[in-house]
Every structure is written in C-alpha cells, then in structure tokens.
Amino acid sequence: MLERIQDDVDRAYLVMIQNNIYEEMGTLSSQTTRERKKILVSYADKILNALLAKYTQKHIRVPIQKYFQSNGAKFEFKI
C-alpha cells in the first residue's frame, strides 16, 4: 500500500520538476508554476495526512513518516 501511495506522491513531485523546467524554458509563467506547485504540494500533503489520520498509533505513524521522508529526499536534485 505504501508503494502505491509513494507512486502518487512521486508523480506529483515529478510534475513539479517538469513545471520548473517549462518555466525555465519560458513555456510557463512563474505565476502558473507557483499555482500548480501549490496545488501539487497540497495534494501530496492531503495524501500523507489522510494516511496518518487513519493510523493514530505512534508505533505505526513514526515508520510511515520516516518512509515518506526518506523516499521524498530523492527528489532534491537539480536537473
């Protein structure tokens, strides 16, 4: 289940990276890029918050948070 959720979050981050590339090329305006990024970050946050709301026990929540933090780190690179 976590892999499926991670795939959705990964897809959102990839779209953000793609939007940044389009902004640098001049295809998208910076305002459009900011608006899309805001929507995508909100989407990713909703996914994680819904998952954490479902599992209120700390011994389950902590590994879930660590899983997403460690897997999200791979998107901190420049293209």
SULPE-V584334 format. One record per residue. N is the residue number from 0. RES is the residue in one small letter. PHI is phi as a letter, one per 20 degrees, with the letter a starting at -180 (* if undefined). D_CENTER is the distance of its C-alpha to the mean C-alpha in whole Angstrom. Layout:
N,RES,PHI,D_CENTER
N,RES,PHI,D_CENTER
This chain:
0,m,*,16
1,l,f,14
2,e,f,13
3,r,f,13
4,i,f,10
5,q,f,9
6,d,f,10
7,d,f,8
8,v,f,4
9,d,g,6
10,r,f,8
11,a,f,5
12,y,f,5
13,l,f,8
14,v,f,9
15,m,f,9
16,i,f,11
17,q,f,13
18,n,f,14
19,n,f,14
20,i,f,17
21,y,f,18
22,e,f,19
23,e,f,21
24,m,f,23
25,g,n,24
26,t,f,23
27,l,d,20
28,s,f,21
29,s,f,19
30,q,f,19
31,t,f,18
32,t,f,15
33,r,f,14
34,e,f,15
35,r,f,12
36,k,f,10
37,k,g,11
38,i,f,10
39,l,f,7
40,v,f,6
41,s,f,8
42,y,f,7
43,a,f,4
44,d,f,7
45,k,f,10
46,i,f,9
47,l,f,9
48,n,f,12
49,a,f,14
50,l,f,14
51,l,f,15
52,a,f,18
53,k,f,19
54,y,d,20
55,t,e,22
56,q,f,23
57,k,f,23
58,h,f,23
59,i,e,21
60,r,f,18
61,v,f,18
62,p,f,18
63,i,f,15
64,q,f,13
65,k,f,14
66,y,g,13
67,f,f,9
68,q,f,10
69,s,f,12
70,n,f,10
71,g,f,7
72,a,f,10
73,k,f,11
74,f,e,9
75,e,e,11
76,f,b,14
77,k,e,16
78,i,d,17
